[in-house]
Amino acid sequence: MDLNQLYSEHQILLIHAADAISEPARRKHLAAAGIIGGQIFDVLSSKNAGASVGWLPWMDQSLLAADLVGSA
C-alpha cells in the first residue's frame, strides 16, 4: 500500500477518535489507528528509514488493537 495512503488513513482515524461520543467508539478508532501505525512502521523499517523509530509507540497500540476491535 502507498505510504501516503497509510498516513492519510491514520490521521482520519485519529480525527474520528477525537470526535467519538463514546469511549468504546474512541477505543475502536484508536485501535484501528494502531494497526495502521504498525503498518507504517513496517513499511518504513523495510526501507531502513530513520523515521520508523517514531512509529514504535504505535506498534504497542497495534498489539492491543485485536483485543479492542474484537470486543467492540
N, CA, C and O of each residue as an XYZ file, in Angstrom:
288
protein
N       0.849     -1.186      0.000
C       0.000      0.000      0.000
C       0.888      1.240      0.000
O       2.004      1.227      0.519
N       0.378      2.285     -0.580
C       1.079      3.566     -0.663
C       1.234      4.173      0.729
O       0.272      4.230      1.496
N       2.427      4.617      1.050
C       2.706      5.190      2.362
C       1.843      6.426      2.627
O       1.382      6.626      3.750
N       1.623      7.247      1.615
C       0.774      8.431      1.800
C      -0.658      8.037      2.145
O      -1.314      8.714      2.937
N      -1.142      6.957      1.560
C      -2.492      6.471      1.877
C      -2.562      6.024      3.336
O      -3.539      6.299      4.033
N      -1.518      5.332      3.787
C      -1.482      4.894      5.189
C      -1.466      6.097      6.136
O      -2.186      6.113      7.134
N      -0.642      7.104      5.821
C      -0.609      8.317      6.641
C      -1.998      8.963      6.704
O      -2.452      9.372      7.772
N      -2.654      9.048      5.565
C      -3.981      9.655      5.499
C      -4.990      8.884      6.341
O      -5.731      9.472      7.129
N      -5.014      7.581      6.173
C      -5.948      6.753      6.953
C      -5.684      6.887      8.448
O      -6.623      6.952      9.242
N      -4.417      6.928      8.832
C      -4.052      7.064     10.240
C      -4.592      8.380     10.799
O      -5.183      8.401     11.878
N      -4.390      9.470     10.071
C      -4.865     10.774     10.525
C      -6.389     10.823     10.619
O      -6.933     11.385     11.569
N      -7.071     10.245      9.653
C      -8.539     10.229      9.672
C      -9.050      9.455     10.878
O     -10.009      9.874     11.525
N      -8.415      8.327     11.183
C      -8.830      7.540     12.347
C      -8.595      8.299     13.647
O      -9.407      8.203     14.568
N      -7.504      9.051     13.740
C      -7.270      9.857     14.938
C      -8.312     10.965     15.074
O      -8.746     11.285     16.181
N      -8.704     11.540     13.958
C      -9.758     12.559     13.989
C     -11.075     11.949     14.448
O     -11.781     12.532     15.270
N     -11.405     10.772     13.916
C     -12.633     10.091     14.341
C     -12.581      9.750     15.827
O     -13.590      9.858     16.523
N     -11.418      9.343     16.313
C     -11.283      9.028     17.737
C     -11.512     10.278     18.581
O     -12.182     10.218     19.613
N     -10.962     11.401     18.149
C     -11.129     12.654     18.892
C     -12.586     13.113     18.898
O     -13.041     13.736     19.857
N     -13.311     12.806     17.829
C     -14.711     13.227     17.717
C     -15.707     12.213     18.266
O     -16.907     12.486     18.300
N     -15.234     11.063     18.690
C     -16.137      9.993     19.145
C     -16.928     10.445     20.370
O     -16.402     11.129     21.248
N     -18.197     10.050     20.411
C     -19.048     10.449     21.536
C     -19.088      9.398     22.635
O     -19.620      9.651     23.716
N     -18.531      8.222     22.369
C     -18.491      7.190     23.401
C     -17.081      6.625     23.516
O     -16.303      6.644     22.562
N     -16.776      6.127     24.697
C     -15.456      5.548     24.931
C     -15.206      4.307     24.072
O     -14.103      4.161     23.547
N     -16.184      3.403     23.904
C     -15.940      2.251     23.033
C     -15.642      2.652     21.583
O     -14.797      2.043     20.928
N     -16.335      3.668     21.093
C     -16.084      4.134     19.728
C     -14.693      4.749     19.632
O     -13.978      4.521     18.657
N     -14.311      5.520     20.631
C     -12.978      6.129     20.639
C     -11.897      5.059     20.628
O     -10.929      5.153     19.873
N     -12.064      4.031     21.473
C     -11.076      2.957     21.529
C     -11.004      2.178     20.224
O      -9.929      1.743     19.812
N     -12.153      2.004     19.574
C     -12.167      1.294     18.295
C     -11.368      2.051     17.243
O     -10.592      1.451     16.499
N     -11.554      3.367     17.180
C     -10.803      4.182     16.213
C      -9.311      4.204     16.544
O      -8.473      4.140     15.644
N      -8.978      4.295     17.831
C      -7.569      4.281     18.226
C      -6.927      2.932     17.932
O      -5.762      2.863     17.540
N      -7.690      1.861     18.124
C      -7.160      0.534     17.812
C      -6.868      0.406     16.321
O      -5.827     -0.119     15.925
N      -7.792      0.888     15.505
C      -7.584      0.843     14.053
C      -6.385      1.715     13.664
O      -5.606      1.343     12.786
N      -6.238      2.873     14.316
C      -5.077      3.733     14.059
C      -3.794      3.024     14.465
O      -2.757      3.192     13.825
N      -3.864      2.237     15.520
C      -2.700      1.469     15.945
C      -2.279      0.440     14.919
O      -1.088      0.229     14.689
N      -3.254     -0.197     14.305
C      -2.952     -1.175     13.253
C      -2.282     -0.480     12.071
O      -1.274     -0.958     11.548
N      -2.849      0.649     11.656
C      -2.264      1.413     10.541
C      -0.864      1.898     10.919
O       0.055      1.845     10.102
N      -0.704      2.372     12.157
C       0.607      2.817     12.615
C       1.636      1.695     12.551
O       2.795      1.926     12.208
N       1.209      0.484     12.882
C       2.094     -0.665     12.761
C       2.480     -0.948     11.323
O       3.615     -1.325     11.034
N       1.526     -0.764     10.428
C       1.818     -0.954      9.005
C       2.797      0.106      8.503
O       3.684     -0.188      7.701
N       2.631      1.333      8.975
C       3.558      2.402      8.592
C       4.957      2.060      9.103
O       5.940      2.208      8.376
N       5.044      1.606     10.338
C       6.334      1.198     10.893
C       6.974      0.121     10.030
O       8.165      0.193      9.729
N       6.189     -0.882      9.630
C       6.712     -1.974      8.807
C       7.259     -1.463      7.472
O       8.340     -1.867      7.042
N       6.509     -0.575      6.821
C       6.945     -0.039      5.528
C       8.237      0.749      5.697
O       9.190      0.558      4.940
N       8.269      1.630      6.685
C       9.462      2.451      6.897
C      10.665      1.597      7.299
O      11.783      1.846      6.849
N      10.435      0.599      8.140
C      11.524     -0.283      8.568
C      12.090     -1.076      7.398
O      13.297     -1.299      7.313
N      11.208     -1.500      6.499
C      11.670     -2.283      5.353
C      12.561     -1.451      4.433
O      13.348     -1.994      3.657
N      12.426     -0.131      4.529
C      13.244      0.767      3.708
C      14.413      1.345      4.519
O      15.115      2.245      4.058
N      14.609      0.809      5.740
C      15.656      1.294      6.640
C      15.569      2.797      6.881
O      16.591      3.473      7.005
N      14.353      3.313      6.945
C      14.143      4.742      7.159
C      14.266      5.076      8.643
O      13.679      4.401      9.489
N      15.017      6.100      8.946
C      15.184      6.523     10.328
C      13.878      6.932     10.987
O      13.732      6.840     12.206
N      12.931      7.384     10.179
C      11.636      7.818     10.713
C      10.829      6.670     11.309
O       9.857      6.909     12.025
N      11.216      5.437     11.026
C      10.454      4.302     11.552
C      10.448      4.292     13.072
O       9.495      3.801     13.678
N      11.496      4.825     13.706
C      11.579      4.845     15.165
C      10.412      5.627     15.767
O       9.918      5.274     16.838
N       9.977      6.667     15.099
C       8.862      7.463     15.592
C       7.540      6.721     15.616
O       6.596      7.154     16.277
N       7.464      5.615     14.907
C       6.227      4.841     14.847
C       6.218      3.669     15.825
O       5.234      2.933     15.896
N       7.299      3.490     16.576
C       7.356      2.387     17.549
C       6.219      2.413     18.568
O       5.672      1.354     18.875
N       5.834      3.583     19.109
C       4.710      3.571     20.062
C       3.424      2.992     19.467
O       2.614      2.407     20.186
N       3.239      3.156     18.165
C       2.041      2.615     17.525
C       2.106      1.098     17.420
O       1.075      0.439     17.291
N       3.314      0.540     17.475
C       3.437     -0.922     17.457
C       2.782     -1.498     18.705
O       2.068     -2.497     18.615
N       3.010     -0.890     19.867
C       2.360     -1.329     21.100
C       0.853     -1.190     20.983
O       0.104     -2.069     21.410
N       0.412     -0.085     20.404
C      -1.017      0.162     20.219
C      -1.629     -0.897     19.305
O      -2.746     -1.354     19.548
N      -0.909     -1.289     18.259
C      -1.464     -2.261     17.319
C      -1.528     -3.648     17.930
O      -2.373     -4.451     17.534
N      -0.656     -3.952     18.887
C      -0.720     -5.243     19.558
C      -1.974     -5.359     20.412
O      -2.531     -6.447     20.560
N      -2.416     -4.245     20.971
C      -3.639     -4.228     21.769
C      -4.885     -4.131     20.911
O      -5.984     -4.412     21.387
N      -4.736     -3.744     19.679
C      -5.870     -3.447     18.809
C      -6.762     -4.652     18.578
O      -7.984     -4.508     18.542
N      -6.196     -5.817     18.422
C      -7.005     -7.009     18.133
C      -7.980     -7.262     19.275
O      -9.129     -7.633     19.032
N      -7.546     -7.069     20.506
C      -8.451     -7.252     21.658
C      -9.533     -6.201     21.663
O     -10.697     -6.515     21.912
N      -9.174     -4.947     21.389
C     -10.155     -3.857     21.429
C     -11.169     -3.982     20.301
O     -12.366     -3.794     20.520
N     -10.705     -4.294     19.107
C     -11.618     -4.406     17.979
C     -12.498     -5.637     18.139
O     -13.684     -5.606     17.814
N     -11.915     -6.714     18.637
C     -12.676     -7.944     18.815
C     -13.756     -7.827     19.866
O     -14.769     -8.522     19.786
N     -13.562     -6.952     20.866
C     -14.551     -6.819     21.934
C     -15.583     -5.740     21.662
O     -16.548     -5.607     22.415
N     -15.396     -4.964     20.595
C     -16.337     -3.861     20.302
C     -17.540     -4.371     19.534
O     -18.434     -3.594     19.199
